[in-house]
Amino acid sequence: MRRRRLRAALTATALTTATLAALPAAVPPASAAPAAPAPARPAAGRDWSTAVVDSTMARYTPATIGGWSYPVGLYLYGQYLVYRRTHDPRLLSYIKAYADRFVSADGSINQSFNSLDSMQAGRLLVILHHETGQDRYRRAAQRIRDRLRTYPRTSDGGFWHADTGSRAHQLWADGAYMVNPFLVEYGKEFADSAATGDEAARQLTVYGRHLQVANGLLRHAFDESKSASWADPATGLAPEHWCRAVGWYAMALVNVLDATPANQAGRPRLLGIFRTLASALEKYQDPASGRWFQVMDKGTRPDNWTETSCSSMFTYALDRGARQGYLDPHFEAVAQRGYQGVLARLSVGSDGRTNLADISVGTNVGDYAYYVGRTRAVNDFHGLGAFLIMNEQLKGDAAS
């Protein structure tokens, strides 16, 4: 019934008209956003998800929000969660208008899918097929599924971060989120759950085996060839625990656990990884702010700083994990401290639009100085998307 209602409502003409009528003129991309002028602290009781979405749609049209990329894909996935709660048609119209820039009427999509990063926005294709029933989105999503059949892997089956010379043989914790939520959602939508669920669980297990170390956290990356400049010559591991990389992996764990059956063969191992990680997250949470540091285990260093996107990701994962029974119930309190910490980074400018601060820009693998020296952006899509996912978990669907 719901799909028939949405199909009737979401014709291409109505979508385009509603989107264009609702959206003001664009401004430059999020990475160039200025610091918030005269910020006002968030008021209790306001729907901050809709405030962030309205502010972002006012800043960018579907044509100017950016190209096919995982930061935009993450943000729009968060926007979809807000749509799912509010049923505001503008939100889905906007997502469809963005995707239709890349997906032709016959389902072709001009992407090579030679990196895991390029696959993350494929979640939007699955969503749009579910909401509209249009077969072109299935065909476009199938391009990613088919690419994974031939995609290069490590000797134990982990997907390389990218099919390029500079990323060959490497597993980055980021990649766990770029592909595995897509896999399980594709499987559910297109009756391929057994294969995709097994693959996603296998990927998270392989990544966890290589990246999770004795303190419970994950290193940013692993190079099987041990030839990367950052790789430890003995272990192949990157030197640091970069917070957003760990956040990507944590969210992927939750998504895959949610989507796979209780008797799934790899599930006990995933639960063990998650519980070990959750204990480490509790240990390394900043007691003063409730947030987590850019380099997670070095919070006492004066140049380290608490980062907003990963703090949103950890808050989401811990709250969802506790509510779903994957984690001990006390982790809800850990998540609440994180939630209040993230809200402290949200403000409202003199223009009435929200500003979310202290978001690390896109980051490669590096050393401590590299991570703490990254730009602390305002309204970067990494942070906006993670905020929406977190806020809908704590104040939206799960809390209603």
C-alpha positions in Angstrom: 0.0 0.0 0.0 2.8 2.4 1.0 4.7 1.8 -2.2 1.7 2.3 -4.4 0.9 5.5 -2.7 4.4 6.8 -3.1 4.6 5.7 -6.8 1.5 7.7 -7.5 2.8 10.7 -5.7 6.3 10.7 -7.1 6.0 11.3 -10.9 9.0 12.8 -12.5 7.2 16.1 -13.3 5.9 16.6 -9.8 9.3 15.8 -8.3 11.1 18.2 -10.4 8.5 21.0 -9.9 8.4 20.5 -6.1 12.2 20.5 -5.8 12.9 23.5 -7.9 10.1 25.6 -6.4 11.3 24.8 -2.8 14.9 25.6 -3.3 16.6 29.1 -3.2 19.7 29.9 -5.1 22.9 28.0 -4.5 26.1 29.0 -2.8 29.6 27.5 -3.0 30.2 23.9 -1.8 30.1 22.9 1.8 33.9 22.6 2.2 34.2 26.3 1.6 31.5 27.3 4.1 32.5 30.2 6.4 32.5 30.0 10.2 29.1 30.7 11.7 28.5 34.3 12.5 27.1 35.2 16.0 26.1 31.6 16.8 23.1 30.9 19.0 23.0 27.6 20.9 20.4 25.0 20.0 17.0 25.5 21.7 15.6 22.5 23.5 12.6 20.8 21.8 13.4 21.9 18.2 13.5 19.3 15.5 17.2 19.6 14.6 17.0 17.1 11.8 14.5 19.2 9.8 16.4 22.3 10.7 19.7 20.9 9.3 17.9 19.6 6.2 16.1 22.8 5.5 19.3 24.8 5.9 21.2 22.5 3.6 18.5 22.5 0.9 18.5 26.3 1.1 22.3 26.4 0.5 22.4 23.9 -2.4 20.1 22.7 -5.1 20.3 19.1 -6.3 22.4 20.4 -9.2 24.9 22.2 -7.1 25.3 20.0 -4.0 28.1 18.2 -5.7 29.0 15.2 -7.9 28.5 11.5 -7.3 30.4 11.1 -4.1 30.2 9.4 -0.7 30.0 12.6 1.4 27.0 13.8 -0.6 25.6 10.2 -0.5 26.0 10.1 3.2 24.2 13.4 3.7 21.4 12.4 1.4 21.0 9.1 3.2 20.5 11.1 6.4 18.0 13.3 4.6 16.1 10.2 3.6 15.9 9.1 7.2 14.3 12.4 8.0 11.9 11.9 5.1 11.0 8.5 6.4 9.9 10.1 9.7 8.3 13.3 8.4 7.0 12.2 5.0 7.9 15.7 3.7 7.8 15.1 -0.1 10.4 17.9 -0.7 13.1 15.7 0.9 12.6 12.7 -1.4 12.1 14.9 -4.4 15.5 16.5 -3.8 17.2 13.1 -3.5 15.6 11.9 -6.7 16.6 15.0 -8.5 20.2 14.5 -7.4 20.3 10.8 -8.5 18.7 11.6 -11.8 21.7 13.7 -12.8 23.6 10.4 -13.0 21.1 7.7 -13.8 19.7 7.6 -17.4 16.2 6.4 -18.3 17.6 3.0 -19.3 19.4 2.6 -15.9 22.9 3.3 -17.2 25.2 5.3 -14.9 28.5 6.9 -15.9 30.6 5.4 -13.1 33.4 2.9 -13.2 33.0 1.8 -9.5 36.7 1.2 -9.2 36.8 2.3 -5.6 34.6 1.5 -2.6 34.1 5.2 -2.0 32.3 5.4 -5.4 29.8 2.8 -4.3 28.4 4.4 -1.1 25.9 6.6 -2.9 24.5 3.4 -4.4 22.3 3.2 -1.3 20.3 6.1 -2.8 19.6 3.9 -5.9 18.1 1.1 -3.7 16.1 3.7 -1.8 14.7 5.2 -4.9 13.7 1.9 -6.3 12.0 1.1 -3.1 10.1 4.4 -3.0 9.2 4.7 -6.7 9.4 1.2 -8.2 11.3 2.6 -11.2 13.4 -0.2 -12.7 16.2 2.1 -13.9 17.3 2.4 -10.3 17.5 -1.4 -10.0 19.6 -1.6 -13.1 21.9 1.2 -11.9 22.3 -0.5 -8.5 23.0 -3.8 -10.2 26.1 -2.2 -11.8 27.6 -2.0 -8.3 26.6 -5.5 -7.4 28.1 -6.9 -10.6 31.3 -4.9 -10.2 31.8 -6.5 -6.8 31.9 -9.9 -8.4 35.2 -9.0 -10.1 36.5 -6.4 -7.6 40.0 -7.1 -6.4 40.5 -8.6 -2.9 43.2 -9.4 -0.4 44.3 -13.0 -0.1 41.7 -13.6 2.6 38.9 -11.9 0.6 38.8 -8.3 1.8 37.8 -5.7 -0.8 40.7 -3.4 -1.7 40.0 0.2 -0.9 40.4 1.0 -4.6 41.4 -0.7 -7.8 44.3 1.6 -8.3 48.1 1.2 -7.9 48.2 3.5 -4.9 45.5 1.6 -3.0 46.2 -2.0 -4.1 46.2 -4.6 -1.4 44.9 -2.0 1.2 41.9 -2.3 3.6 40.8 1.1 5.0 38.2 1.0 7.8 36.3 3.7 5.9 35.6 1.1 3.2 33.5 -1.0 5.5 30.8 1.6 5.4 31.2 2.5 1.7 30.0 -0.9 0.5 28.5 -3.2 3.2 25.3 -1.2 4.0 24.7 -1.0 0.3 25.2 -4.8 0.0 22.6 -5.7 2.7 20.1 -3.2 1.5 20.5 -4.3 -2.1 20.0 -7.9 -1.0 16.8 -7.1 0.9 15.3 -5.0 -1.9 16.2 -7.4 -4.7 15.8 -10.9 -3.0 19.6 -11.4 -2.8 19.8 -11.3 1.0 21.6 -14.6 1.6 24.5 -13.9 -0.7 24.9 -10.2 0.1 24.4 -10.7 3.9 27.1 -13.4 3.9 29.5 -11.2 1.9 28.9 -8.2 4.1 29.5 -10.2 7.3 32.7 -11.7 5.7 34.0 -8.3 4.8 33.5 -6.9 8.3 35.1 -9.9 9.8 38.2 -9.7 7.5 38.5 -5.9 8.1 38.1 -6.4 11.9 40.7 -9.2 12.0 43.3 -7.0 10.4 42.4 -3.6 11.9 41.2 -4.1 15.4 44.1 -4.1 17.9 44.6 -4.9 21.6 43.1 -1.7 22.9 39.8 -2.5 21.1 40.1 0.4 18.5 40.8 0.0 14.8 43.8 1.4 13.0 42.9 3.5 10.0 44.2 1.0 7.4 46.1 -2.2 6.6 48.4 -2.9 3.6 48.8 -6.6 2.9 51.8 -5.8 0.7 53.4 -3.7 3.5 54.7 -1.4 0.8 52.7 1.8 1.6 54.7 4.6 3.1 52.5 4.6 6.2 52.5 0.8 6.7 54.3 -0.8 9.6 56.9 -3.1 8.0 56.0 -5.9 10.3 52.2 -5.7 10.6 51.2 -3.6 7.6 49.1 -1.4 9.9 48.7 2.4 9.7 50.1 4.1 12.8 47.0 5.8 14.2 43.4 5.4 15.3 41.7 8.1 13.2 38.3 8.7 14.6 36.1 8.8 11.5 37.6 5.7 10.1 36.6 3.9 13.3 33.2 5.6 13.1 32.6 4.3 9.5 33.3 0.8 10.7 31.1 1.1 13.8 28.1 2.2 11.7 28.6 -0.5 9.2 28.6 -3.1 12.0 25.2 -1.9 13.2 23.7 -1.8 9.7 24.9 -5.3 8.9 23.8 -6.7 12.2 20.4 -5.1 11.7 20.0 -6.7 8.3 21.2 -10.2 8.9 19.4 -13.1 10.6 20.2 -14.2 14.1 21.5 -17.6 12.8 23.8 -15.9 10.2 27.1 -17.8 10.4 29.4 -14.8 10.9 27.1 -13.0 13.5 28.8 -14.1 16.7 32.2 -12.8 15.5 30.7 -9.5 14.5 29.0 -9.1 17.9 32.4 -9.8 19.6 34.1 -7.2 17.5 31.3 -4.7 18.2 31.4 -5.3 22.0 35.1 -5.0 22.2 35.0 -1.8 20.2 32.1 -0.4 22.3 34.2 -0.8 25.5 37.0 1.0 23.9 34.7 3.8 22.8 33.5 4.2 26.4 37.1 4.3 27.6 38.3 6.9 25.1 35.3 9.2 25.2 36.3 12.7 26.4 34.8 13.1 29.9 34.7 16.9 29.6 32.7 17.1 26.3 31.2 13.7 25.7 32.8 13.7 22.2 35.8 11.7 20.8 39.2 13.0 19.7 40.4 13.2 16.1 43.2 10.8 17.1 41.3 8.7 19.5 43.8 7.4 22.0 45.8 10.6 22.4 43.3 12.9 23.9 45.7 14.4 26.4 47.8 16.0 23.8 47.2 19.8 23.6 46.9 20.0 19.8 44.3 17.1 19.6 40.7 18.1 19.2 37.2 16.5 19.4 35.7 15.8 16.0 32.0 16.1 15.3 31.4 13.5 12.5 32.9 10.6 14.4 31.2 11.7 17.6 27.9 11.5 15.8 28.8 8.1 14.3 29.8 6.6 17.7 26.7 8.0 19.4 24.5 6.4 16.7 26.3 3.1 16.9 26.3 2.8 20.7 22.6 3.9 21.1 21.4 1.6 18.3 23.6 -1.3 19.6 22.2 -0.9 23.1 18.6 -0.6 21.9 18.9 -3.6 19.6 20.4 -5.8 22.3 23.8 -6.1 20.7 25.4 -4.2 23.6 24.8 -3.8 27.3 22.1 -1.3 28.1 24.5 1.0 29.9 25.9 2.1 26.5 22.7 4.2 26.0 24.1 6.5 28.7 27.4 6.7 26.9 25.5 7.6 23.8 23.6 10.3 25.6 26.8 12.0 26.7 28.0 11.9 23.1 24.7 13.3 21.9 24.9 16.3 24.2 28.4 16.8 23.1 27.5 16.9 19.4 24.6 19.3 20.0 27.1 21.6 21.6 28.7 21.9 18.2 25.5 22.9 16.5 24.5 26.6 16.3 22.1 28.9 14.4 23.6 31.8 12.5 22.1 35.3 12.0 20.6 34.0 8.8 18.5 31.5 10.7 20.4 28.5 9.2 22.1 25.8 11.2 25.9 25.5 11.4 27.7 22.3 12.5 31.3 22.9 13.5 34.6 21.0 14.0 34.2 18.5 11.2 37.4 17.0 9.8 37.6 17.3 6.0 38.3 14.3 3.9 41.4 12.5 5.0 43.9 10.0 3.7 46.1 7.7 5.8 48.8 9.6 7.8 50.6 10.2 11.0 49.4 12.0 14.2 50.5 15.5 12.9 48.6 14.9 9.7 45.4 14.1 11.4 45.4 16.9 13.9 46.3 19.4 11.2 43.3 18.6 9.1 40.9 21.5 8.5 38.1 21.8 11.0 35.2 22.6 8.6 31.7 23.9 9.2 28.8 22.1 7.5 31.0 19.6 5.8 28.7 16.7 4.5 30.6 14.1 6.5 29.4 15.8 9.6 25.9 16.7 8.4 25.1 13.2 7.2 26.4 11.6 10.4 24.5 14.1 12.5 21.2 13.3 10.8 21.8 9.5 11.1 22.5 10.1 14.8 19.6 12.5 15.5 17.1 10.2 13.8 18.2 7.3 15.9 18.1 9.3 19.2 15.2 11.7 18.5 13.5 10.4 15.4 12.3 6.9 14.4 13.8 5.1 17.4 12.7 7.6 20.0 9.2 8.1 18.7 
